[in-house]
Amino acid sequence: MIPAEGAARLVKSGMWLDFGLVASIATLIDEELAKRAAELEDVKIRMFLPLQELQVLKADPEQEHFILNDWFFGKITRRYHDMGCCHDTPFRFVDIPRLYREFLKVDIAFVGTTPMDSHGYFNFGTSISHFKAL
């Protein structure tokens, strides 16, 4: 296990990241990546309905460094979409696992989980919808 700052350092320009969905959005990674905005370019981030404002959007509203894609717009990302800095990804919810398995590129997936137990298992919590496929 590494801290959020170390995990965010793994991100390189041009990568596809996944931030998870709803309550499991990788908020600590978001904060650390926002600090690195000037160092990165063309980092594409997928997410699903964040519950709080993303720091990468605040750090880079012109999309010079981060390109955000949301599977489902809520109040937060809809506002950024209206400003032209967050993209909608049309889909059918039932198809998301297949899309990840067969079509979508993901270089790093950052999703919230419980800590691993003594057997190496962890729990995805209430936001598991497509995490196994991811």
MDTraj code that builds the backbone (N, CA, C; nanometers):
import mdtraj as md
import numpy as np

residues = "MET ILE PRO ALA GLU GLY ALA ALA ARG LEU VAL LYS SER GLY MET TRP LEU ASP PHE GLY LEU VAL ALA SER ILE ALA THR LEU ILE ASP GLU GLU LEU ALA LYS ARG ALA ALA GLU LEU GLU ASP VAL LYS ILE ARG MET PHE LEU PRO LEU GLN GLU LEU GLN VAL LEU LYS ALA ASP PRO GLU GLN GLU HIS PHE ILE LEU ASN ASP TRP PHE PHE GLY LYS ILE THR ARG ARG TYR HIS ASP MET GLY CYS CYS HIS ASP THR PRO PHE ARG PHE VAL ASP ILE PRO ARG LEU TYR ARG GLU PHE LEU LYS VAL ASP ILE ALA PHE VAL GLY THR THR PRO MET ASP SER HIS GLY TYR PHE ASN PHE GLY THR SER ILE SER HIS PHE LYS ALA LEU".split()
xyz = np.array([
    [0.0839, -0.1177, 0.0000],
    [0.0000, 0.0000, 0.0000],
    [0.0887, 0.1246, 0.0000],
    [0.0530, 0.2216, -0.0838],
    [0.1280, 0.3462, -0.0880],
    [0.0319, 0.4627, -0.0622],
    [0.0829, 0.5731, -0.0100],
    [-0.0050, 0.6877, 0.0140],
    [-0.0533, 0.7496, -0.1171],
    [-0.1569, 0.8311, -0.1082],
    [-0.2170, 0.8932, -0.2272],
    [-0.1143, 0.9704, -0.3094],
    [-0.0256, 1.0415, -0.2437],
    [0.0758, 1.1189, -0.3169],
    [0.1619, 1.0264, -0.4030],
    [0.2042, 0.9141, -0.3478],
    [0.2847, 0.8178, -0.4239],
    [0.2065, 0.7554, -0.5377],
    [0.0810, 0.7235, -0.5132],
    [-0.0034, 0.6659, -0.6182],
    [-0.0240, 0.7662, -0.7315],
    [-0.0460, 0.8924, -0.6972],
    [-0.0641, 0.9953, -0.7996],
    [0.0633, 1.0163, -0.8804],
    [0.1774, 0.9903, -0.8220],
    [0.3053, 1.0027, -0.8934],
    [0.3197, 0.8959, -1.0022],
    [0.2428, 0.7892, -0.9955],
    [0.2465, 0.6849, -1.0983],
    [0.1844, 0.7320, -1.2297],
    [0.1052, 0.8370, -1.2241],
    [0.0349, 0.8872, -1.3426],
    [0.1320, 0.9617, -1.4335],
    [0.1267, 0.9262, -1.5617],
    [0.2098, 0.9895, -1.6648],
    [0.1195, 1.0536, -1.7694],
    [0.1730, 1.1485, -1.8419],
    [0.0978, 1.2132, -1.9499],
    [0.0462, 1.1096, -2.0485],
    [-0.0750, 1.1328, -2.0989],
    [-0.1349, 1.0445, -2.1982],
    [-0.2092, 0.9244, -2.1426],
    [-0.2051, 0.9039, -2.0133],
    [-0.2713, 0.7869, -1.9537],
    [-0.4225, 0.8037, -1.9473],
    [-0.4900, 0.6883, -1.9418],
    [-0.6333, 0.6801, -1.9127],
    [-0.6467, 0.6347, -1.7686],
    [-0.7175, 0.7149, -1.6883],
    [-0.7412, 0.6817, -1.5479],
    [-0.8893, 0.6569, -1.5262],
    [-0.9198, 0.5786, -1.4254],
    [-1.0581, 0.5624, -1.3834],
    [-1.0651, 0.5991, -1.2362],
    [-1.1585, 0.6872, -1.2032],
    [-1.1737, 0.7354, -1.0662],
    [-1.2861, 0.6659, -0.9912],
    [-1.3527, 0.5693, -1.0506],
    [-1.4605, 0.5016, -0.9807],
    [-1.5932, 0.5738, -0.9928],
    [-1.6819, 0.5475, -0.8975],
    [-1.8130, 0.6078, -0.9060],
    [-1.8693, 0.6455, -0.7700],
    [-1.9516, 0.7450, -0.7726],
    [-2.0312, 0.7972, -0.6626],
    [-1.9478, 0.8043, -0.5338],
    [-1.9816, 0.7242, -0.4334],
    [-1.9162, 0.7325, -0.3027],
    [-1.7735, 0.6792, -0.3032],
    [-1.7339, 0.6094, -0.4092],
    [-1.5982, 0.5530, -0.4112],
    [-1.5038, 0.6306, -0.5021],
    [-1.5421, 0.7514, -0.5445],
    [-1.4522, 0.8341, -0.6249],
    [-1.3222, 0.8554, -0.5472],
    [-1.2122, 0.8475, -0.6182],
    [-1.0792, 0.8570, -0.5569],
    [-1.0445, 1.0018, -0.5241],
    [-1.1028, 1.0559, -0.4181],
    [-1.0865, 1.1977, -0.3859],
    [-0.9436, 1.2331, -0.3447],
    [-0.8743, 1.1450, -0.2760],
    [-0.7365, 1.1751, -0.2370],
    [-0.6452, 1.1801, -0.3594],
    [-0.6667, 1.0913, -0.4534],
    [-0.5891, 1.0933, -0.5782],
    [-0.6224, 1.2196, -0.6568],
    [-0.7491, 1.2541, -0.6614],
    [-0.7922, 1.3771, -0.7283],
    [-0.7157, 1.4976, -0.6733],
    [-0.7069, 1.5089, -0.5431],
    [-0.6356, 1.6210, -0.4808],
    [-0.4877, 1.6214, -0.5184],
    [-0.4257, 1.5049, -0.5159],
    [-0.2828, 1.4961, -0.5485],
    [-0.2563, 1.5222, -0.6965],
    [-0.3423, 1.4740, -0.7837],
    [-0.3248, 1.5000, -0.9273],
    [-0.3430, 1.6480, -0.9588],
    [-0.4354, 1.7125, -0.8926],
    [-0.4567, 1.8557, -0.9145],
    [-0.3279, 1.9339, -0.8858],
    [-0.2530, 1.8922, -0.7856],
    [-0.1252, 1.9579, -0.7536],
    [-0.0228, 1.9392, -0.8652],
    [-0.0374, 1.8313, -0.9443],
    [0.0585, 1.8006, -1.0514],
    [0.0114, 1.8484, -1.1883],
    [-0.0951, 1.9270, -1.1946],
    [-0.1533, 1.9663, -1.3230],
    [-0.0493, 2.0186, -1.4211],
    [0.0390, 2.1050, -1.3787],
    [0.1373, 2.1659, -1.4694],
    [0.2377, 2.0649, -1.5250],
    [0.2546, 1.9512, -1.4572],
    [0.3511, 1.8495, -1.4999],
    [0.2938, 1.7524, -1.6021],
    [0.1622, 1.7482, -1.6175],
    [0.0973, 1.6443, -1.6975],
    [0.0234, 1.7035, -1.8164],
    [0.0058, 1.6225, -1.9219],
    [-0.0774, 1.6615, -2.0354],
    [-0.1573, 1.5409, -2.0819],
    [-0.2748, 1.5707, -2.1333],
    [-0.3579, 1.4693, -2.1969],
    [-0.3864, 1.3489, -2.1059],
    [-0.4099, 1.3744, -1.9790],
    [-0.4494, 1.2681, -1.8867],
    [-0.6014, 1.2614, -1.8926],
    [-0.6522, 1.1479, -1.9364],
    [-0.7955, 1.1294, -1.9532],
    [-0.8507, 1.0553, -1.8321],
    [-0.9553, 1.1114, -1.7727],
    [-1.0120, 1.0555, -1.6502],
    [-1.1582, 1.0195, -1.6745],
    [-1.1931, 0.8938, -1.6412],
    [-1.3331, 0.8499, -1.6432],
    [-1.3819, 0.8423, -1.5000],
    [-1.5087, 0.8750, -1.4817],
    [-1.5697, 0.8667, -1.3493],
    [-1.7198, 0.8533, -1.3671],
    [-1.7889, 0.8409, -1.2565],
    [-1.9324, 0.8205, -1.2606],
    [-1.9957, 0.8948, -1.1443],
    [-2.0546, 1.0101, -1.1729],
    [-2.1357, 1.0847, -1.0777],
    [-2.0637, 1.1183, -0.9461],
    [-1.9616, 1.2021, -0.9506],
    [-1.8942, 1.2384, -0.8253],
    [-1.9873, 1.3158, -0.7326],
    [-1.9689, 1.2958, -0.6033],
    [-2.0528, 1.3611, -0.5029],
    [-1.9949, 1.4932, -0.4537],
    [-1.8706, 1.5194, -0.4877],
    [-1.8105, 1.6469, -0.4499],
    [-1.7299, 1.7011, -0.5674],
    [-1.7052, 1.8293, -0.5642],
    [-1.6334, 1.8951, -0.6730],
    [-1.4925, 1.8379, -0.6855],
    [-1.4521, 1.8111, -0.8083],
    [-1.3204, 1.7531, -0.8329],
    [-1.2139, 1.8616, -0.8406],
    [-1.1031, 1.8347, -0.7757],
    [-0.9929, 1.9313, -0.7727],
    [-0.9230, 1.9423, -0.9084],
    [-0.9203, 1.8336, -0.9854],
    [-0.8572, 1.8425, -1.1177],
    [-0.9350, 1.9363, -1.2095],
    [-1.0665, 1.9442, -1.1916],
    [-1.1465, 2.0394, -1.2697],
    [-1.1155, 2.1821, -1.2277],
    [-1.1029, 2.2042, -1.0997],
    [-1.0721, 2.3386, -1.0502],
    [-0.9316, 2.3812, -1.0911],
    [-0.8373, 2.2864, -1.0913],
    [-0.6982, 2.3175, -1.1255],
    [-0.6778, 2.3374, -1.2755],
    [-0.7672, 2.2814, -1.3570],
    [-0.7471, 2.2835, -1.5014],
    [-0.8791, 2.3011, -1.5765],
    [-0.9476, 2.4137, -1.5573],
    [-1.0774, 2.4319, -1.6230],
    [-1.0685, 2.4433, -1.7749],
    [-0.9505, 2.4696, -1.8287],
    [-0.9337, 2.4804, -1.9738],
    [-0.9002, 2.3465, -2.0388],
    [-0.8887, 2.2401, -1.9604],
    [-0.8555, 2.1057, -2.0083],
    [-0.7225, 2.1011, -2.0810],
    [-0.6268, 2.1739, -2.0329],
    [-0.4935, 2.1696, -2.0913],
    [-0.4156, 2.0481, -2.0423],
    [-0.4564, 1.9926, -1.9288],
    [-0.3831, 1.8821, -1.8677],
    [-0.4689, 1.7588, -1.8439],
    [-0.5938, 1.7811, -1.8043],
    [-0.6853, 1.6718, -1.7732],
    [-0.8094, 1.6811, -1.8616],
    [-0.8538, 1.5672, -1.9113],
    [-0.9771, 1.5602, -1.9897],
    [-1.0716, 1.4690, -1.9123],
    [-1.1801, 1.5257, -1.8623],
    [-1.2727, 1.4492, -1.7801],
    [-1.3911, 1.3974, -1.8594],
    [-1.4265, 1.2727, -1.8306],
    [-1.5392, 1.2051, -1.8933],
    [-1.6237, 1.1451, -1.7832],
    [-1.7513, 1.1803, -1.7813],
    [-1.8407, 1.1298, -1.6775],
    [-1.9468, 1.0420, -1.7420],
    [-1.9656, 0.9227, -1.6853],
    [-2.0677, 0.8316, -1.7351],
    [-2.2084, 0.8858, -1.7101],
    [-2.2248, 0.9646, -1.6050],
    [-2.3583, 1.0123, -1.5697],
    [-2.3451, 1.1479, -1.5029],
    [-2.3986, 1.2507, -1.5660],
    [-2.3865, 1.3855, -1.5110],
    [-2.4792, 1.4071, -1.3932],
    [-2.4218, 1.4573, -1.2898],
    [-2.4979, 1.5065, -1.1766],
    [-2.4793, 1.6566, -1.1704],
    [-2.5176, 1.7150, -1.0618],
    [-2.5114, 1.8605, -1.0465],
    [-2.3694, 1.9144, -1.0677],
    [-2.2708, 1.8463, -1.0139],
    [-2.1328, 1.8949, -1.0203],
    [-2.0781, 1.8915, -1.1621],
    [-2.0804, 1.7757, -1.2249],
    [-2.0191, 1.7668, -1.3579],
    [-2.1053, 1.8295, -1.4669],
    [-2.2340, 1.8389, -1.4469],
    [-2.3186, 1.9067, -1.5461],
    [-2.2768, 2.0525, -1.5605],
    [-2.2459, 2.1154, -1.4490],
    [-2.2010, 2.2556, -1.4522],
    [-2.0702, 2.2686, -1.5309],
    [-1.9783, 2.1757, -1.5086],
    [-1.8519, 2.1801, -1.5830],
    [-1.8731, 2.1468, -1.7309],
    [-1.9649, 2.0575, -1.7587],
    [-1.9976, 2.0279, -1.8991],
    [-2.0492, 2.1530, -1.9681],
    [-2.1360, 2.2261, -1.9004],
    [-2.1914, 2.3490, -1.9581],
    [-2.0826, 2.4525, -1.9841],
    [-1.9725, 2.4441, -1.9096],
    [-1.8583, 2.5332, -1.9310],
    [-1.7632, 2.4762, -2.0363],
    [-1.7903, 2.3534, -2.0839],
    [-1.7075, 2.2913, -2.1874],
    [-1.5869, 2.2151, -2.1364],
    [-1.5846, 2.1767, -2.0085],
    [-1.4649, 2.1086, -1.9580],
    [-1.4926, 1.9734, -1.8908],
    [-1.6010, 1.9101, -1.9268],
    [-1.6274, 1.7733, -1.8838],
    [-1.7184, 1.7107, -1.9889],
    [-1.6846, 1.5904, -2.0320],
    [-1.7566, 1.5272, -2.1414],
    [-1.8478, 1.4153, -2.0918],
    [-1.9609, 1.4045, -2.1555],
    [-2.0570, 1.2988, -2.1268],
    [-2.0180, 1.1751, -2.2061],
    [-2.0346, 1.0584, -2.1453],
    [-2.0111, 0.9321, -2.2137],
    [-2.1442, 0.8582, -2.2182],
    [-2.2121, 0.8580, -2.3334],
    [-2.3408, 0.7873, -2.3419],
    [-2.3220, 0.6367, -2.3218],
    [-2.4173, 0.5730, -2.2565],
    [-2.4060, 0.4300, -2.2273],
    [-2.5389, 0.3746, -2.1786],
    [-2.5441, 0.2427, -2.1731],
    [-2.6500, 0.1730, -2.0999],
    [-2.5813, 0.1101, -1.9800],
    [-2.6352, 0.1321, -1.8629],
    [-2.5691, 0.0880, -1.7407],
    [-2.5298, -0.0593, -1.7454],
    [-2.6151, -0.1407, -1.7981],
    [-2.5894, -0.2843, -1.8036],
    [-2.4662, -0.3177, -1.8893],
    [-2.4276, -0.2292, -1.9799],
    [-2.3163, -0.2548, -2.0708],
    [-2.1794, -0.2156, -2.0156],
    [-2.1736, -0.1437, -1.9053],
    [-2.0450, -0.0926, -1.8582],
    [-1.9410, -0.2029, -1.8339],
    [-1.9718, -0.3129, -1.7650],
    [-1.8681, -0.4156, -1.7476],
    [-1.8128, -0.4671, -1.8812],
    [-1.9003, -0.4900, -1.9763],
    [-1.8542, -0.5391, -2.1076],
    [-1.7684, -0.4343, -2.1780],
    [-1.8055, -0.3082, -2.1676],
    [-1.7256, -0.2021, -2.2291],
    [-1.5842, -0.2015, -2.1725],
    [-1.5722, -0.2165, -2.0416],
    [-1.4390, -0.2212, -1.9809],
    [-1.3616, -0.3450, -2.0245],
    [-1.4278, -0.4580, -2.0284],
    [-1.3569, -0.5818, -2.0657],
    [-1.3139, -0.5833, -2.2117],
    [-1.3956, -0.5266, -2.2998],
    [-1.3719, -0.5443, -2.4426],
    [-1.3212, -0.4213, -2.5178],
    [-1.3475, -0.3000, -2.4682],
    [-1.3187, -0.1836, -2.5508],
    [-1.2366, -0.0733, -2.4854],
    [-1.2550, -0.0493, -2.3588],
    [-1.1973, 0.0696, -2.2972],
    [-1.0557, 0.0457, -2.2457],
    [-0.9715, 0.1444, -2.2694],
    [-0.8360, 0.1397, -2.2182],
    [-0.8358, 0.2020, -2.0793],
    [-0.7700, 0.1373, -1.9861],
    [-0.7505, 0.1916, -1.8514],
    [-0.6056, 0.1621, -1.8130],
    [-0.5290, 0.2673, -1.7892],
    [-0.3911, 0.2473, -1.7451],
    [-0.3836, 0.2292, -1.5943],
    [-0.4609, 0.3093, -1.5209],
    [-0.4664, 0.2972, -1.3747],
    [-0.6103, 0.3210, -1.3299],
    [-0.6578, 0.2334, -1.2430],
    [-0.7904, 0.2514, -1.1824],
    [-0.7692, 0.2869, -1.0353],
    [-0.8239, 0.4007, -0.9958],
    [-0.8191, 0.4447, -0.8565],
    [-0.9615, 0.4385, -0.8032],
    [-0.9881, 0.3428, -0.7159],
    [-1.1227, 0.3297, -0.6606],
    [-1.1141, 0.3092, -0.5100],
    [-1.2148, 0.3574, -0.4407],
    [-1.2173, 0.3428, -0.2963],
    [-1.2550, 0.2019, -0.2547],
    [-1.1821, 0.1478, -0.1593],
    [-1.2104, 0.0162, -0.1024],
    [-1.1816, 0.0214, 0.0477],
    [-1.2149, -0.0869, 0.1146],
    [-1.1698, -0.1017, 0.2529],
    [-1.0223, -0.1424, 0.2482],
    [-0.9519, -0.1330, 0.3597],
    [-0.8151, -0.1867, 0.3629],
    [-0.8181, -0.3386, 0.3431],
    [-0.7116, -0.3945, 0.2874],
    [-0.7041, -0.5402, 0.2705],
    [-0.7029, -0.6080, 0.4062],
    [-0.7670, -0.7245, 0.4110],
    [-0.7631, -0.8015, 0.5347],
    [-0.6391, -0.8909, 0.5349],
    [-0.6259, -0.9742, 0.6345],
    [-0.5067, -1.0587, 0.6483],
    [-0.4940, -1.1623, 0.5374],
    [-0.5997, -1.1858, 0.4619],
    [-0.5971, -1.2820, 0.3508],
    [-0.5815, -1.2135, 0.2148],
    [-0.5685, -1.0813, 0.2146],
    [-0.5503, -1.0087, 0.0897],
    [-0.6793, -0.9665, 0.0222],
    [-0.7916, -0.9821, 0.0903],
    [-0.9210, -0.9427, 0.0341],
    [-0.9608, -0.8036, 0.0817],
    [-1.0400, -0.7365, 0.0016],
    [-1.0939, -0.6072, 0.0409],
    [-1.2352, -0.5955, -0.0125],
    [-1.3072, -0.4935, 0.0331],
    [-1.4462, -0.4759, -0.0026],
    [-1.4613, -0.3483, -0.0842],
    [-1.5345, -0.3583, -0.1954],
    [-1.5616, -0.2422, -0.2782],
    [-1.6749, -0.1565, -0.2222],
    [-1.7460, -0.2045, -0.1234],
    [-1.8561, -0.1283, -0.0650],
    [-1.9768, -0.1232, -0.1559],
    [-2.0467, -0.0130, -0.1519],
    [-2.1736, -0.0023, -0.2247],
    [-2.1575, 0.0365, -0.3715],
    [-2.0370, 0.0621, -0.4155],
    [-2.0160, 0.1108, -0.5519],
    [-1.9473, 0.0084, -0.6416],
    [-1.9850, -0.1161, -0.6314],
    [-1.9144, -0.2211, -0.7023],
    [-1.9581, -0.2411, -0.8477],
    [-2.0574, -0.1767, -0.8931],
    [-2.1234, -0.2066, -1.0204],
    [-2.0336, -0.2652, -1.1298],
    [-1.9231, -0.2029, -1.1621],
    [-1.8374, -0.2509, -1.2711],
    [-1.6925, -0.2692, -1.2285],
    [-1.6639, -0.2638, -1.0997],
    [-1.5260, -0.2663, -1.0557],
    [-1.4539, -0.3977, -1.0860],
    [-1.5228, -0.5097, -1.0798],
    [-1.4572, -0.6344, -1.1116],
    [-1.4116, -0.6356, -1.2575],
    [-1.4926, -0.5832, -1.3458],
    [-1.4543, -0.5747, -1.4870],
    [-1.3422, -0.4740, -1.5073],
    [-1.3469, -0.3659, -1.4317],
    [-1.2442, -0.2620, -1.4405],
    [-1.1099, -0.3190, -1.4014],
])
top = md.Topology()
chain = top.add_chain()
for i, resn in enumerate(residues, 1):
    res = top.add_residue(resn, chain, resSeq=i)
    for name in ("N", "CA", "C"):
        top.add_atom(name, md.element.get_by_symbol(name[0]), res)
traj = md.Trajectory(xyz[None], top)
